[in-house]
């Protein structure tokens, strides 16, 4: 099994169907496959062999997609890296992954030049720029492709269990961990999610998040699997996002909660403009019920929610199940299994909170070069998520909170999401994040950070009093409210509560 051969297949059987769109570039499957083949053969000419690590430091662009699939065709292993990395983290990731070739652009030349002497595994002739203009010490991406054949590389034997990529964690806590995915795993992303989303070869997927984030493969792989059309945006802007959906007749989109909230509040939002949509998938963090209800009122029958971990377990709330289970994050797809365990590893009764554990066809073989971390995460073949949840009598999963985000106040477990659901109901609140801060008497106490629709529309003290009058228990009362212009987020768009907690403690 070689997932790169999907492109050869589509080029043969649906050559003139639109495959990929990025800005003013529109390629059919035949054209896209030829570009991928040229790059794959160029990599081979550079001496890249099966198992070699090819890293990228690129924003969303067509070249980044080409690197993914060119590497797949020759059995190289892709290491996508965030453009937000600082030099020390960049050096750590490239060395830890054993990268032997780096594809980037001129924006990052100064950073890379500063760490080149410490990147011992990358030969001097394997630094490649997608926008080369004579920079010393780099090769021209376009010239390498132009000189190479557009025919499918030959002689590559790729097995199901050969690695396709190493996805590094965002590094928000401790050192980043390299999560390995094989060709078999990425193929299962394609089959599992295409079925879950009711995707067809005529579907049109649009993606606005950074595709170096593993969540991008949740809609990228099923689109590639069925041979549909994939529209990649350079960045997310709610106004132009809505315009593009209307113009391109987009059917499937995937968004993090902050993006959904931004679209609902966009001045050009209209049900008519978005009528082509068949799926709006929320992932990355829980979407509060206040926003789910608003979305389903204005765009009924399209909402899906995905809960999952890069390490390899997911549940999906189907659009047909939303009405009956609006607070759930769904059920495991076919061939996936789930258990809720207590601290002793025993299954808990229905309705009782415990750690969410799962397994299935996308389960990682392990963390790269970290058998210790692998053993801690995978026990008897089950992935331990570190998330808390429970299942109802029908087996639907309800996410309570991250174990690390849970607040212990006076010995009582306080779940931030319970408070966030209350805060989100205030008409002036656009977004909310509740976190625990140190307290002399209680150990920890809740703090609510909010983004308002209109700055200054309500005082922090007044909002605090409003919240505390409505929470279900005294221990859920917030100690303080902090009004922010925006939340710190990682490349995947997830709110970084740890950073907010640290900033608050420093008095920022």
C-alpha positions as CSV (number, residue, x, y, z in Angstrom):
1,X,0.0,0.0,0.0
2,X,1.4,3.4,-1.1
3,X,-1.0,6.3,-0.6
4,X,1.0,8.3,-3.2
5,X,-0.5,6.0,-5.8
6,X,-3.9,7.5,-5.2
7,X,-2.7,10.4,-7.4
8,X,-1.6,8.0,-10.2
9,X,-5.0,6.3,-10.0
10,X,-7.0,9.6,-10.2
11,X,-4.8,10.9,-13.0
12,X,-5.6,7.8,-15.0
13,X,-9.3,7.5,-14.3
14,X,-10.5,11.1,-13.8
15,X,-7.7,13.1,-15.4
16,X,-9.7,16.2,-16.2
17,X,-11.4,16.6,-12.8
18,X,-10.3,19.6,-10.8
19,X,-8.0,18.2,-8.0
20,X,-6.6,21.2,-6.1
21,X,-7.0,24.9,-5.9
22,X,-4.6,27.4,-4.3
23,X,-5.1,31.1,-5.0
24,X,-4.9,31.4,-8.8
25,X,-3.5,27.9,-9.3
26,X,-6.0,25.3,-10.4
27,X,-4.8,21.8,-11.3
28,X,-6.6,18.8,-12.6
29,X,-5.7,15.3,-11.3
30,X,-3.5,14.7,-14.3
31,X,-1.6,18.0,-13.9
32,X,-1.3,17.6,-10.1
33,X,0.0,14.0,-10.5
34,X,2.7,15.2,-13.0
35,X,3.9,17.9,-10.6
36,X,4.1,15.3,-7.8
37,X,6.0,12.9,-10.0
38,X,8.5,15.6,-11.0
39,X,9.2,16.4,-7.3
40,X,9.4,12.7,-6.4
41,X,12.0,12.1,-9.1
42,X,13.9,15.2,-8.1
43,X,14.1,13.9,-4.6
44,X,15.5,10.6,-5.9
45,X,18.1,12.5,-7.9
46,X,19.2,14.3,-4.7
47,X,19.8,10.9,-3.1
48,X,16.7,10.7,-1.0
49,X,15.9,7.0,-0.3
50,X,13.0,5.1,1.4
51,X,12.8,6.0,5.1
52,X,14.7,9.3,4.7
53,X,13.2,12.2,6.6
54,X,12.1,15.2,4.5
55,X,11.1,18.3,6.6
56,X,9.2,21.3,5.6
57,X,9.0,24.8,7.0
58,X,6.3,26.3,4.8
59,X,3.0,28.2,5.1
60,X,0.0,26.8,3.3
61,X,1.0,26.5,-0.4
62,X,0.7,24.1,-3.3
63,X,4.4,23.1,-2.9
64,X,3.7,21.8,0.6
65,X,1.0,19.4,-0.8
66,X,3.5,18.4,-3.5
67,X,6.1,17.5,-0.9
68,X,3.7,15.4,1.0
69,X,2.7,13.2,-1.9
70,X,6.1,13.1,-3.6
71,X,7.6,11.8,-0.4
72,X,4.9,9.2,-0.2
73,X,5.6,7.9,-3.7
74,X,9.3,7.2,-3.0
75,X,8.8,6.0,0.6
76,X,10.4,9.1,2.3
77,X,9.0,10.3,5.6
78,X,7.5,13.8,5.8
79,X,8.2,16.0,8.8
80,X,5.8,19.0,8.6
81,X,7.0,21.9,10.8
82,X,5.2,25.0,12.0
83,X,6.3,28.3,10.6
84,X,5.9,29.7,14.1
85,X,8.9,27.8,15.5
86,X,11.8,29.9,16.9
87,X,15.3,28.9,16.1
88,X,16.0,26.6,19.2
89,X,12.7,24.7,18.7
90,X,13.4,24.5,14.9
91,X,16.9,23.0,15.6
92,X,15.5,20.5,18.1
93,X,12.8,19.3,15.8
94,X,15.1,18.9,12.7
95,X,17.7,17.0,14.7
96,X,15.3,14.9,16.7
97,X,13.6,13.8,13.4
98,X,16.9,12.9,11.7
99,X,15.9,15.2,8.8
100,X,18.2,14.9,5.7
101,X,16.4,17.4,3.4
102,X,14.7,20.6,4.2
103,X,12.2,22.4,1.9
104,X,11.3,26.0,2.9
105,X,11.1,29.5,1.5
106,X,13.1,32.7,1.7
107,X,11.2,34.0,4.7
108,X,13.1,31.5,6.9
109,X,16.6,31.7,5.4
110,X,18.0,33.9,8.2
111,X,16.7,31.5,10.9
112,X,17.9,28.4,9.2
113,X,21.3,29.9,8.4
114,X,21.7,30.7,12.2
115,X,21.3,27.0,13.1
116,X,22.8,25.3,10.0
117,X,26.1,24.4,11.8
118,X,24.1,22.4,14.3
119,X,22.1,20.5,11.7
120,X,24.6,17.7,11.2
121,X,22.3,15.3,9.3
122,X,21.4,17.7,6.4
123,X,24.0,17.8,3.7
124,X,24.9,21.2,2.3
125,X,23.1,20.5,-1.0
126,X,19.8,19.5,0.5
127,X,18.4,22.9,1.5
128,X,15.7,23.7,-1.0
129,X,13.7,27.0,-1.5
130,X,10.3,27.1,-3.2
131,X,10.9,30.8,-4.1
132,X,14.7,30.6,-4.8
133,X,16.2,33.8,-6.1
134,X,20.0,33.1,-5.9
135,X,20.3,32.6,-2.2
136,X,23.7,31.1,-1.4
137,X,23.6,27.6,0.2
138,X,20.1,26.8,-1.2
139,X,18.7,25.0,-4.2
140,X,15.9,26.0,-6.5
141,X,12.7,24.0,-6.0
142,X,11.4,24.9,-9.5
143,X,14.7,24.0,-11.3
144,X,14.8,20.6,-9.5
145,X,11.3,19.8,-10.7
146,X,11.8,21.1,-14.2
147,X,14.8,18.8,-14.7
148,X,13.0,15.7,-13.5
149,X,10.6,13.3,-15.3
150,X,6.8,13.6,-14.8
151,X,6.4,9.8,-15.0
152,X,5.6,7.8,-11.9
153,X,8.8,6.8,-9.9
154,X,9.6,3.1,-10.4
155,X,11.2,0.5,-8.2
156,X,9.7,1.7,-4.9
157,X,8.3,-1.1,-2.8
158,X,6.2,0.5,0.0
159,X,4.4,-1.6,2.6
160,X,1.4,-0.8,4.7
161,X,3.5,-0.3,7.8
162,X,6.2,1.9,6.3
163,X,6.0,5.4,7.9
164,X,4.6,8.2,5.9
165,X,5.0,11.1,8.3
166,X,6.2,12.2,11.8
167,X,3.8,14.8,13.2
168,X,5.3,16.7,16.1
169,X,3.1,17.9,19.0
170,X,2.7,21.6,19.3
171,X,5.2,21.6,22.2
172,X,2.9,23.5,24.5
173,X,4.1,21.3,27.4
174,X,7.6,19.9,27.6
175,X,9.6,18.7,24.6
176,X,7.7,18.1,21.4
177,X,6.8,14.4,20.6
178,X,7.1,13.0,17.2
179,X,3.9,11.0,16.4
180,X,4.5,8.4,13.6
181,X,1.8,7.6,11.0
182,X,2.2,4.9,8.4
183,X,0.7,4.5,4.9
184,X,-1.9,2.2,6.4
185,X,-2.9,4.8,9.0
186,X,-3.3,7.6,6.4
187,X,-5.3,5.3,4.1
188,X,-7.6,4.6,7.0
189,X,-8.0,8.3,7.5
190,X,-9.2,8.4,3.9
191,X,-11.7,5.5,4.1
192,X,-13.0,6.2,7.6
193,X,-13.6,9.9,7.2
194,X,-14.9,9.8,3.7
195,X,-17.6,7.4,4.9
196,X,-18.3,9.5,8.0
197,X,-18.8,12.7,6.0
198,X,-20.8,11.1,3.2
199,X,-18.1,12.4,0.8
200,X,-18.2,11.5,-3.0
201,X,-15.9,12.2,-5.9
202,X,-18.0,15.2,-6.7
203,X,-17.5,16.8,-3.3
204,X,-15.6,20.1,-2.9
205,X,-13.6,20.4,0.3
206,X,-12.1,23.8,1.5
207,X,-9.5,24.1,4.2
208,X,-8.2,27.3,5.8
209,X,-6.1,26.0,8.7
210,X,-2.4,25.3,8.6
211,X,-1.9,21.9,6.9
212,X,1.2,21.1,9.1
213,X,-1.4,20.4,11.8
214,X,-2.5,16.8,11.9
215,X,-6.1,17.8,12.0
216,X,-5.7,18.9,8.4
217,X,-5.5,15.2,7.3
218,X,-9.0,14.7,8.7
219,X,-10.4,16.3,5.6
220,X,-7.3,16.2,3.3
221,X,-7.1,12.3,3.2
222,X,-10.8,11.6,2.5
223,X,-10.7,14.2,-0.3
224,X,-7.6,12.6,-1.8
225,X,-9.1,9.1,-1.3
226,X,-12.3,9.8,-3.3
227,X,-10.6,12.0,-5.9
228,X,-12.7,15.1,-5.1
229,X,-11.6,18.8,-5.2
230,X,-9.5,20.3,-2.5
231,X,-9.4,24.1,-2.1
232,X,-6.5,25.2,0.2
233,X,-6.6,28.8,1.5
234,X,-3.4,30.6,2.6
235,X,-5.2,31.8,5.8
236,X,-8.5,32.2,7.4
237,X,-10.6,35.4,6.9
238,X,-14.3,35.0,7.6
239,X,-15.5,37.4,4.9
240,X,-13.5,35.9,2.0
241,X,-14.1,32.4,3.4
242,X,-17.8,32.8,3.0
243,X,-17.3,34.4,-0.5
244,X,-15.2,31.4,-1.6
245,X,-17.8,28.9,-0.4
246,X,-20.5,30.6,-2.5
247,X,-18.3,31.0,-5.6
248,X,-16.8,27.5,-5.6
249,X,-19.9,25.7,-4.4
250,X,-18.0,24.1,-1.5
251,X,-19.6,21.1,0.1
252,X,-17.4,20.1,3.0
253,X,-15.5,22.4,5.5
254,X,-13.7,21.7,8.8
255,X,-13.3,24.5,11.4
256,X,-12.1,25.0,14.9
257,X,-14.6,26.7,17.3
258,X,-13.0,30.1,17.0
259,X,-13.4,30.1,13.2
260,X,-17.1,29.0,13.5
261,X,-17.7,31.9,15.9
262,X,-16.0,34.3,13.5
263,X,-18.2,33.1,10.6
264,X,-21.4,33.4,12.6
265,X,-20.4,37.0,13.4
266,X,-19.2,37.9,9.9
267,X,-21.1,40.8,8.2
268,X,-21.7,38.8,5.0
269,X,-22.9,35.7,6.7
270,X,-26.1,34.4,5.0
271,X,-27.7,31.0,4.7
272,X,-28.0,31.5,1.0
273,X,-24.3,32.1,0.5
274,X,-23.5,28.9,2.4
275,X,-26.3,26.8,0.9
276,X,-23.9,24.4,-0.9
277,X,-22.5,23.2,2.3
278,X,-23.3,19.6,3.3
279,X,-20.9,19.3,6.2
280,X,-19.6,21.8,8.8
281,X,-17.2,19.8,11.0
282,X,-16.1,21.2,14.3
283,X,-12.9,19.9,15.9
284,X,-9.8,20.9,17.9
285,X,-11.8,21.9,21.0
286,X,-15.3,21.6,22.3
287,X,-17.8,24.0,20.6
288,X,-20.0,25.4,23.3
289,X,-23.7,24.6,23.0
290,X,-24.6,28.3,22.7
291,X,-22.7,28.4,19.4
292,X,-23.9,24.9,18.2
293,X,-27.5,26.0,18.6
294,X,-26.9,29.2,16.7
295,X,-25.1,27.4,13.9
296,X,-27.8,24.8,13.6
297,X,-30.5,27.4,13.7
298,X,-29.0,29.3,10.8
299,X,-27.5,26.3,8.8
300,X,-29.6,23.3,9.9
301,X,-28.6,19.7,9.1
302,X,-24.9,20.2,8.4
303,X,-23.2,20.1,11.8
304,X,-20.7,17.3,12.6
305,X,-18.4,17.3,15.6
306,X,-15.1,15.3,15.9
307,X,-13.2,14.5,19.0
308,X,-9.9,13.0,18.6
309,X,-6.2,12.7,19.2
310,X,-3.3,12.7,16.8
311,X,-2.1,9.5,18.4
312,X,-5.0,7.7,16.8
313,X,-8.5,7.7,18.2
314,X,-11.6,9.6,17.2
315,X,-15.4,9.8,17.7
316,X,-17.7,11.6,15.3
317,X,-21.1,13.1,16.0
318,X,-23.1,12.7,12.9
319,X,-25.4,15.4,11.6
320,X,-28.3,13.1,11.9
321,X,-27.6,12.5,15.6
322,X,-27.2,16.1,16.6
323,X,-30.8,16.8,17.4
324,X,-31.0,13.9,19.8
325,X,-27.5,14.2,21.2
326,X,-26.5,17.9,21.0
327,X,-24.1,17.8,23.9
328,X,-22.3,14.6,22.7
329,X,-19.1,14.3,20.6
330,X,-20.6,11.2,19.0
331,X,-19.5,7.6,18.7
332,X,-16.4,5.7,17.4
333,X,-16.5,5.0,13.6
334,X,-16.6,1.4,12.4
335,X,-13.6,-0.6,13.4
336,X,-12.8,1.7,16.4
337,X,-13.4,0.8,20.0
338,X,-13.7,2.9,23.2
339,X,-13.6,2.4,26.9
340,X,-14.0,4.7,29.9
341,X,-11.6,3.8,32.7
342,X,-11.0,4.8,36.3
343,X,-7.6,5.5,37.8
344,X,-7.1,1.8,38.4
345,X,-7.7,0.8,34.8
346,X,-11.2,-0.6,35.4
347,X,-14.2,0.3,33.2
348,X,-16.7,2.6,34.9
349,X,-20.5,2.3,34.7
350,X,-22.6,4.1,32.2
351,X,-22.8,7.8,33.1
352,X,-19.7,7.9,35.3
353,X,-16.8,10.1,34.4
354,X,-13.4,8.5,33.7
355,X,-10.5,8.6,31.2
356,X,-11.3,8.1,27.6
357,X,-9.4,5.3,26.0
358,X,-9.6,3.9,22.5
359,X,-8.1,2.1,19.6
360,X,-8.7,1.6,15.9
361,X,-7.2,1.6,12.4
362,X,-5.5,5.0,12.8
363,X,-3.7,4.2,16.1
364,X,0.0,5.2,15.9
365,X,2.8,2.6,16.2
366,X,4.4,5.0,18.7
367,X,6.3,8.2,19.3
368,X,9.5,8.5,17.2
369,X,12.5,7.2,19.2
370,X,10.6,7.5,22.5
371,X,9.6,4.0,23.7
372,X,9.1,5.4,27.2
373,X,6.4,7.8,26.1
374,X,4.9,5.2,23.8
375,X,4.6,2.7,26.7
376,X,2.9,5.4,28.9
377,X,0.3,6.3,26.2
378,X,-0.4,2.8,24.7
379,X,-1.3,0.1,27.3
380,X,-2.3,-3.3,26.1
381,X,-3.1,-1.8,22.7
382,X,-5.3,1.0,24.1
383,X,-4.5,4.7,23.7
384,X,-5.0,6.6,27.0
385,X,-6.2,10.0,26.0
386,X,-5.7,12.1,29.2
387,X,-9.3,13.4,28.6
388,X,-12.2,12.9,30.9
389,X,-15.7,11.8,29.7
390,X,-18.6,9.5,30.0
391,X,-21.0,7.5,27.8
392,X,-24.7,7.5,28.0
393,X,-27.0,4.5,27.7
394,X,-26.7,4.6,23.9
395,X,-22.9,4.6,24.0
396,X,-22.5,8.2,22.9
397,X,-19.5,10.0,24.4
398,X,-19.7,13.2,26.4
399,X,-16.5,15.1,26.8
400,X,-16.0,16.6,30.3
401,X,-12.6,18.1,30.1
402,X,-8.9,17.6,29.8
403,X,-7.4,15.9,32.9
404,X,-4.7,18.6,32.9
405,X,-7.3,21.4,32.6
406,X,-9.5,20.1,35.5
407,X,-9.5,22.5,38.5
408,X,-9.3,21.0,42.0
409,X,-10.7,23.6,44.3
410,X,-10.9,22.7,48.0
411,X,-10.7,19.1,47.1
412,X,-13.6,19.3,44.6
413,X,-13.2,18.6,40.9
414,X,-14.3,21.6,38.9
415,X,-14.7,21.1,35.1
416,X,-14.0,24.4,33.2
417,X,-16.4,23.4,30.4
418,X,-19.4,23.5,32.8
419,X,-18.6,27.1,33.6
420,X,-17.7,28.0,30.0
421,X,-21.2,26.9,28.9
422,X,-22.7,29.4,31.3
423,X,-20.4,32.3,30.3
424,X,-21.1,31.8,26.6
425,X,-24.8,32.5,27.2
426,X,-24.0,36.2,28.0
427,X,-24.9,38.2,24.9
428,X,-21.8,40.3,25.1
429,X,-19.4,37.3,25.2
430,X,-17.9,36.1,21.9
431,X,-15.4,33.5,23.3
432,X,-14.6,32.2,26.7
433,X,-11.9,30.1,28.3
434,X,-12.0,29.1,32.0
435,X,-8.8,28.0,33.7
436,X,-7.5,27.4,37.2
437,X,-5.3,29.8,39.0
438,X,-3.5,29.4,42.4
439,X,-5.5,30.3,45.5
440,X,-4.1,30.4,49.0
441,X,-7.2,28.8,50.7
442,X,-8.7,26.6,48.0
443,X,-5.5,25.5,46.1
444,X,-7.1,26.5,42.8
445,X,-10.0,28.7,41.8
446,X,-11.6,29.3,38.4
447,X,-10.7,32.3,36.2
448,X,-12.8,33.3,33.2
449,X,-11.0,34.9,30.2
450,X,-13.3,36.4,27.6
451,X,-13.4,38.1,24.3
452,X,-16.3,40.5,23.9
453,X,-18.3,41.2,20.7
454,X,-17.7,44.9,21.4
455,X,-14.8,46.1,23.5
456,X,-16.0,47.8,26.7
457,X,-19.6,46.6,26.4
458,X,-19.5,45.2,29.9
459,X,-17.2,45.6,32.8
460,X,-15.2,42.6,34.1
461,X,-16.7,42.9,37.5
462,X,-20.3,43.0,36.2
463,X,-19.7,39.9,34.1
464,X,-18.2,38.1,37.0
465,X,-21.2,38.8,39.1
466,X,-23.5,37.7,36.3
467,X,-21.6,34.4,36.0
468,X,-21.6,33.7,39.7
469,X,-25.3,34.2,39.9
470,X,-25.9,31.5,37.4
471,X,-23.4,28.7,38.1
472,X,-24.8,25.5,39.6
473,X,-22.5,25.3,42.7
474,X,-20.5,27.6,44.9
475,X,-17.2,26.0,43.8
476,X,-17.9,27.0,40.2
477,X,-17.9,30.7,41.0
478,X,-15.2,32.5,39.2
479,X,-12.6,34.4,41.1
480,X,-12.0,36.9,38.4
481,X,-12.8,37.8,34.8
482,X,-10.2,39.0,32.4
483,X,-11.2,40.7,29.1
484,X,-8.8,40.0,26.2
485,X,-8.6,41.1,22.6
486,X,-7.7,37.6,21.5
487,X,-6.5,34.3,23.1
488,X,-3.1,32.8,22.5
489,X,-3.5,29.9,20.1
490,X,-1.2,27.3,18.6
491,X,-0.9,26.7,14.8
492,X,-4.0,24.5,15.0
493,X,-6.1,27.3,16.4
494,X,-6.4,25.7,19.8
495,X,-6.6,28.1,22.8
496,X,-3.4,27.8,24.9
497,X,-4.7,27.8,28.5
498,X,-1.3,27.1,29.9
499,X,0.1,30.3,28.3
500,X,-2.9,32.3,29.6
501,X,-2.4,30.8,33.1
502,X,1.3,31.8,33.0
503,X,0.6,35.3,31.8
504,X,-2.0,35.9,34.5
505,X,0.4,34.8,37.2
506,X,3.0,37.2,35.8
507,X,0.4,40.0,35.9
508,X,0.2,40.6,32.2
